[in-house]
Amino acid sequence: MRIPRPSLGATADVVGLVLAAIAAISFLVGHGGWLLGLSCAVLAAGGVALPLCWRHRRAVLTGVAVLLVALGAAGIGAATGRSTPASPTEVAAELSFNPQLEPVPYCYSFSGTGTIPDGHQLLIFDRGTDPDDPTTPYYFHKQAERTEGGWVARRLGIGGVPTAADPDFDKGARIDLYAQLVTEETARVLRDRSNIAIFPENPASQWLLRELPGRTQDTLQLVRASGTGDCVPD
């Protein structure tokens, strides 16, 4: 007894049910959400349609099936690849300080160029320039803000605080400012300053780190001027 070959319409109905199940399961599992589910559906549709169209010598439909396979594979790659945030060393970003040619007062705002990538933040640190002491710790200031033209770190207190009795305190001090690109997870930990306690032997030396996190985007060499500046430091 010869079993009749199922019609193309019946095959399409079965394929449709299978694809719907794949899409629903992929979405509910949550591994990539709708993009992964849709990509699986497209890939499966192309994979089923390709041999059928090839067998019936449908050149145009065969080309469409090949395109569906390619699109589905690309979508799956994009969905699975974006599930793991790239580390700072894997992100192509060019972030730089704007030049600062004149000495700066204690309180000053620094701007820069470049776009901070999504899922990342730019943190600003400083350290006194002391070639005889490479173990000098880094002082954490804050997270830079995104702007239309780049980014800005507002109201940073650089060096020691001048007073009315000694307005020239720390004048001439050389300080390096560091722009560090980190993941959002790292920035969230450091933004809560109660998490920074690596100098328990000296509680007054808070917000100091022995090593810089993330990737250094740029370093700005500064010279301190006298005075407190025109803003109120944080």
C-alpha positions in Angstrom: 0.0 0.0 0.0 1.4 3.3 -1.1 1.2 6.1 1.5 0.2 9.4 -0.2 2.7 12.2 -0.1 1.4 15.0 2.1 0.4 18.1 0.3 2.5 21.3 0.4 -0.3 23.0 2.4 -0.4 20.3 5.0 3.3 20.5 5.4 3.1 24.2 5.8 0.5 23.8 8.6 2.7 21.4 10.5 5.7 23.6 10.0 3.7 26.6 11.3 2.7 24.8 14.4 6.3 23.7 15.1 7.5 27.2 14.6 4.9 28.7 16.8 5.9 26.3 19.6 9.6 27.1 19.1 8.9 30.8 19.3 6.7 30.5 22.4 9.2 28.3 24.3 12.1 30.5 23.4 10.2 33.6 24.6 9.0 32.0 27.8 12.5 30.6 28.7 13.8 34.2 28.3 17.1 33.4 26.6 17.2 36.4 24.3 13.4 37.2 24.4 11.5 37.8 21.2 14.6 38.1 19.1 15.8 34.6 19.8 12.3 33.2 19.4 11.7 34.9 16.1 15.2 34.0 14.8 14.6 30.3 15.7 11.3 30.4 13.8 12.9 32.0 10.7 15.8 29.6 10.7 13.5 26.6 11.0 11.2 27.9 8.3 14.1 28.4 6.0 15.5 25.0 6.9 12.3 23.2 6.1 11.5 25.2 3.0 14.9 24.9 1.4 14.8 21.1 0.6 11.2 21.3 -0.5 11.8 24.2 -2.9 15.0 22.6 -4.2 13.2 19.3 -4.8 10.5 21.1 -6.8 13.1 23.2 -8.6 11.6 26.5 -7.5 14.6 28.8 -8.0 13.0 32.0 -6.5 11.6 30.2 -3.5 14.9 28.4 -3.0 16.7 31.8 -2.9 14.1 33.0 -0.3 14.7 29.9 1.8 18.4 30.5 1.8 17.8 34.1 2.8 15.6 33.0 5.7 18.3 30.6 7.0 20.9 33.3 6.9 18.6 35.8 8.6 17.7 33.3 11.3 21.3 32.4 12.0 22.3 36.1 12.2 19.4 36.8 14.6 20.3 33.9 16.9 23.9 35.1 17.0 22.8 38.7 17.8 20.4 37.5 20.6 22.9 35.2 22.3 25.8 37.6 21.9 24.0 40.6 23.5 23.1 38.5 26.6 26.6 38.9 27.9 27.7 42.6 28.3 31.1 43.2 26.8 33.9 44.1 29.1 35.6 47.5 28.8 38.5 45.9 27.0 36.1 44.5 24.3 34.3 47.8 23.7 35.6 50.1 21.0 35.4 53.6 22.5 37.5 56.7 22.1 37.1 59.0 25.0 39.4 61.9 25.7 39.7 64.9 28.0 39.5 68.3 26.4 43.0 69.9 26.7 43.6 71.9 29.9 46.6 74.2 29.3 46.2 76.5 32.3 46.6 75.7 36.0 43.2 74.8 37.6 41.8 75.9 41.0 40.8 73.4 43.6 37.2 73.1 42.3 36.9 72.7 38.6 34.7 70.9 36.0 36.4 68.8 33.2 34.8 67.9 29.9 35.8 65.5 27.2 35.0 64.1 23.8 33.6 60.7 22.7 30.5 58.7 23.3 30.2 56.6 26.4 29.0 53.2 25.2 25.7 51.8 26.4 26.1 49.5 29.4 29.2 51.3 30.5 30.2 54.4 32.5 33.2 56.7 32.7 34.6 57.1 36.2 37.1 59.9 37.1 40.1 59.4 39.4 43.1 61.4 40.3 46.5 60.8 41.8 49.4 63.1 42.7 52.3 62.9 40.4 55.1 61.3 42.4 57.6 59.2 40.3 59.4 58.2 43.5 56.2 56.5 44.9 54.4 54.3 42.3 52.1 52.9 45.1 50.3 56.3 45.6 46.6 55.4 45.7 44.0 56.8 43.3 41.2 59.1 44.6 37.8 58.3 43.2 35.8 61.4 42.3 32.6 60.5 40.5 30.9 59.2 37.4 31.0 61.5 34.4 27.7 62.7 32.8 26.9 62.2 29.2 26.3 65.3 27.1 25.3 66.0 23.5 29.0 66.7 22.6 30.7 64.1 24.8 30.8 64.0 28.6 31.6 66.2 31.6 32.7 65.6 35.2 31.4 68.6 37.2 32.8 70.2 40.4 35.9 68.0 41.1 38.0 69.0 44.1 41.6 68.5 42.9 44.3 68.3 45.5 44.3 69.9 48.9 41.6 72.4 50.0 42.8 76.1 50.1 41.6 78.2 53.0 41.1 81.9 53.5 44.2 81.9 55.6 46.2 80.0 53.0 44.7 80.5 49.5 47.8 79.2 47.8 47.7 75.8 49.6 48.7 73.1 47.1 49.5 75.7 44.4 51.9 74.2 41.8 51.0 70.6 42.8 51.1 68.2 39.8 48.1 65.9 39.6 47.1 63.3 37.0 43.4 62.9 36.2 42.3 59.5 34.9 39.2 58.7 32.8 38.3 55.0 33.3 35.7 53.1 31.2 34.0 50.5 33.3 30.9 48.3 33.0 27.6 49.6 34.6 27.9 46.8 37.3 31.4 48.1 38.4 30.1 51.7 38.4 27.1 50.8 40.5 29.4 49.2 43.1 31.8 52.2 43.2 29.0 54.9 43.2 28.0 53.7 46.7 31.1 55.0 48.5 30.4 52.9 51.5 31.8 50.0 49.4 35.2 51.6 49.1 37.1 50.8 52.3 40.6 49.5 51.2 42.4 51.7 53.8 40.9 50.5 57.1 44.1 51.4 58.9 43.3 55.1 58.1 39.6 55.8 58.0 40.2 59.4 56.9 41.7 58.1 53.6 38.4 57.1 52.2 37.5 56.7 48.5 41.0 55.6 47.7 41.9 52.6 45.4 45.2 50.9 45.0 44.4 49.9 41.4 42.2 51.5 38.8 39.2 49.6 37.5 38.3 49.1 33.9 40.3 50.6 31.0 42.1 53.9 31.0 40.7 56.0 28.2 42.8 59.1 28.8 45.1 60.8 31.4 45.1 64.6 31.9 48.1 66.2 33.6 47.2 69.1 35.7 48.9 71.8 37.7 47.0 73.3 40.7 46.4 77.1 40.8 45.6 79.0 43.9 42.0 79.6 45.2 39.0 77.4 45.6 37.4 78.0 42.2 33.9 79.2 41.3 31.9 76.2 42.4 31.1 74.3 45.5 32.8 70.9 45.5 31.0 67.7 46.3 
